[in-house]
Amino acid sequence: MTRSAQISFSFAALAMLLQTYSVNAQDAGKAVGGLQIAQVSGTMQAMALNKIKIVAEDKKVYFAVVSDETSLNYKGTAESDFLSPGLLVRFSAELNQSGQVQGPVAELEVFTVSQHRRMSSEQMRDQTAGIYQVGGEFGNAKKPSDKKSADKKPSDKTKDKAPAKPTAASAKGSQAYRVVGQIAGIKASKMIVQAGAVQVQLELDPKAAIKVTSHDTTFCQMGDQVKISGLRTAGQEQFIQSESLEIVGAKPLGPAEGKTAKNAKTTKGPKGKVAKTGTEKAGSEMDDAVAADKKSDTKKTTSKKQ
């Protein structure tokens, strides 16, 4: 092959490569069956039933449809007056042999029960009421023993050795535990948590960090930041069948949201059932939009026949 023929062949190969790249780029946002992959970030404006209205950064409006297959994760914070009887909580603390919490609790997490089918033993334990020794295996829920360990007689090898200086925790006989349960009572900073068959009394630090996590929309508020990943049909870009929803609370939850969450029966139902903590506006607007699309399609079909 001559030098000029080699150059011509190279240019032809490059042209074919560019053409293939162009086709792949056009199909990059499409999925099987004529669906398109959608990724949208914005602010929650309304929600009702299984529909969430979102205003994106470019001011466009989208409707996210939540189903049983949607992976939803909510993360937020709360004020201390958000806490009320009925909420599920978990925290880590030092407990003595009598089961008493040693010192104020500096961090507490409010949560809802996850409906995920596949969870590790640690995830299962973190939503199952009980008291678990840190580092222990799942199923070791128990109240610290009331029995004090018997004093051991020193052996001849250790009799003459100076005793080790005890730490504050070992001096009280306390150990680190993970407590998971439901708030049974609360007054000011004092709280009672029903952890399975055991009641744990604790005092919350005045500056305690209260985190809120959920796998449904129980705690969602208007203004929360939402990131959607899902599928949509060409020609109906504003409607997204959500595969995953990442929601971050825009502001700390207060007492009103705590009462709503306590009364919401979403922890035992499918995660696709959105708690009615928003407005019905999203549902009606979405229905109107669907009706408008059908009307538009009918007009197009009629005009084509004429």
Secondary structure, DSSP 8 states (H G I E B T S, - for coil): --HHHHHHHHHHHHHHHHHHHHHHHHHTTB-GGGEEEEEEEEEEEEEETTEEEEEETTS-EEEEE--TT-EEEEEEEB-GGG--TT-EEEEEEEE-TTS-B-S-EEEEEEE-----S---HHHHHTTSSEEEETT--TT-B----SS--------TTTTTS------HHHHHT-EEEEEEEEEEEEETTEEEEEETTEEEEEEEEEEEEEEEEESSSTT--TT-EEEEEEEEETT-TTEEEEEEEEEE-SS-B-HHHHHHHHH---SSS-TTS--S-S-THHHHHHHHHHHHHHHHHHHHHHHHH-
